[in-house]
Amino acid sequence: MDVFNVISKRQSYRGTFTDAMVSREDLIKIVQAGLDAPSGCNAQSTSFVIVDKPTLIASIAKLLGDRVVCKTAKAMIVCVCDKKPVYGKLSFYIEDCAAAVENMLIAIAALGYSTVWLDGVIRGDVGVEIGKLLNIPAELEVRVLLPIGVAQTQTAKPAKKSFDERARFA
Ligand SMILES: Cc1cc2nc3c(=O)[nH]c(=O)nc-3n(C[C@H](O)[C@H](O)[C@H](O)COP(=O)(O)O)c2cc1C
């Protein structure tokens, strides 16, 4: 599929995943897309923990209240931020992580899988607990989690504002 088609067809998925597995080959392709993202000062401050062991997925899903998209996920990618300043006092870890996540969302959609960008729901204690479970050093922040699988039923794509409402030529 053409990249513009993938971008316009991508949508968040919060439903049940089918039993179809996500191969390690595909997980590596997806994370490579994250690694290929730009980052401030090329600091590459985001790292990734790929989870495909069913017992670990179940433990993480439990921390997330057993929501169906996590409980039935066949893999998860946990995005971890190094918040260190990289340009004087400035750090770009949020932007770095967001760029990597968007690349991965596009790669996930291109490979025929679905996901949702989980951020708000892992802020604070849940992120800390996920970090402990995955042996992530305490000074790093678990910021985004992507549950991945094949969608059982796709919901309608949420409406986006029109081009003219959000963009203009100067
Ligand atoms: C920074 C950020 C944080 C998000 N956090 C969550 C979240 O915690 N839980 C969730 O269900 N969706 C989360 N989302 C997904 C958005 O709700 C979703 O992208 C938005 O509703 C638009 O839908 P779409 O992705 O289908 O275009 C987040 C998205 C972004 C960019």
The ligand as an SDF file (V2000), in Angstrom:
LIG
                    3D

 31 33  0  0  0  0  0  0  0  0999 V2000
   -0.1110   11.6900   22.9330 C   0  0  0  0  0  0  0  0  0  0  0  0
   -1.2250   10.6880   22.7770 C   0  0  0  0  0  0  0  0  0  0  0  0
   -1.6860   10.0070   23.8880 C   0  0  0  0  0  0  0  0  0  0  0  0
   -2.7060    9.0580   23.7500 C   0  0  0  0  0  0  0  0  0  0  0  0
   -3.0900    8.3360   24.8570 N   0  0  0  0  0  0  0  0  0  0  0  0
   -4.1020    7.4480   24.7410 C   0  0  0  0  0  0  0  0  0  0  0  0
   -4.4820    6.6650   25.8600 C   0  0  0  0  0  0  0  0  0  0  0  0
   -3.9100    6.7460   26.9440 O   0  0  0  0  0  0  0  0  0  0  0  0
   -5.5180    5.8000   25.6990 N   0  0  0  0  0  0  0  0  0  0  0  0
   -6.1700    5.6490   24.5030 C   0  0  0  0  0  0  0  0  0  0  0  0
   -7.1060    4.8530   24.4160 O   0  0  0  0  0  0  0  0  0  0  0  0
   -5.7960    6.3600   23.4010 N   0  0  0  0  0  0  0  0  0  0  0  0
   -4.7890    7.2530   23.4890 C   0  0  0  0  0  0  0  0  0  0  0  0
   -4.3650    7.9480   22.3830 N   0  0  0  0  0  0  0  0  0  0  0  0
   -5.0260    7.7200   21.0880 C   0  0  0  0  0  0  0  0  0  0  0  0
   -5.9690    8.8650   20.7310 C   0  0  0  0  0  0  0  0  0  0  0  0
   -7.1070    8.8160   21.5700 O   0  0  0  0  0  0  0  0  0  0  0  0
   -6.3760    8.7500   19.2500 C   0  0  0  0  0  0  0  0  0  0  0  0
   -5.2250    8.8960   18.4440 O   0  0  0  0  0  0  0  0  0  0  0  0
   -7.3910    9.8230   18.8670 C   0  0  0  0  0  0  0  0  0  0  0  0
   -8.6350    9.5900   19.5050 O   0  0  0  0  0  0  0  0  0  0  0  0
   -7.6440    9.8920   17.3580 C   0  0  0  0  0  0  0  0  0  0  0  0
   -8.0510    8.6230   16.8680 O   0  0  0  0  0  0  0  0  0  0  0  0
   -7.2400    7.8720   15.7120 P   0  0  0  0  0  0  0  0  0  0  0  0
   -5.9140    7.4410   16.2950 O   0  0  0  0  0  0  0  0  0  0  0  0
   -8.1110    6.6810   15.3670 O   0  0  0  0  0  0  0  0  0  0  0  0
   -7.0550    8.8070   14.5710 O   0  0  0  0  0  0  0  0  0  0  0  0
   -3.3250    8.8550   22.4840 C   0  0  0  0  0  0  0  0  0  0  0  0
   -2.8350    9.5400   21.3650 C   0  0  0  0  0  0  0  0  0  0  0  0
   -1.7800   10.4300   21.4970 C   0  0  0  0  0  0  0  0  0  0  0  0
   -1.2360   11.1250   20.2640 C   0  0  0  0  0  0  0  0  0  0  0  0
  1  2  1  0
  2  3  1  0
  2 30  2  0
  3  4  2  0
  4  5  1  0
  4 28  1  0
  5  6  2  0
  6  7  1  0
  6 13  1  0
  7  8  2  0
  7  9  1  0
  9 10  1  0
 10 11  2  0
 10 12  1  0
 12 13  2  0
 13 14  1  0
 14 15  1  0
 14 28  1  0
 15 16  1  0
 16 17  1  0
 16 18  1  0
 18 19  1  0
 18 20  1  0
 20 21  1  0
 20 22  1  0
 22 23  1  0
 23 24  1  0
 24 25  2  0
 24 26  1  0
 24 27  1  0
 28 29  2  0
 29 30  1  0
 30 31  1  0
M  END
$$$$
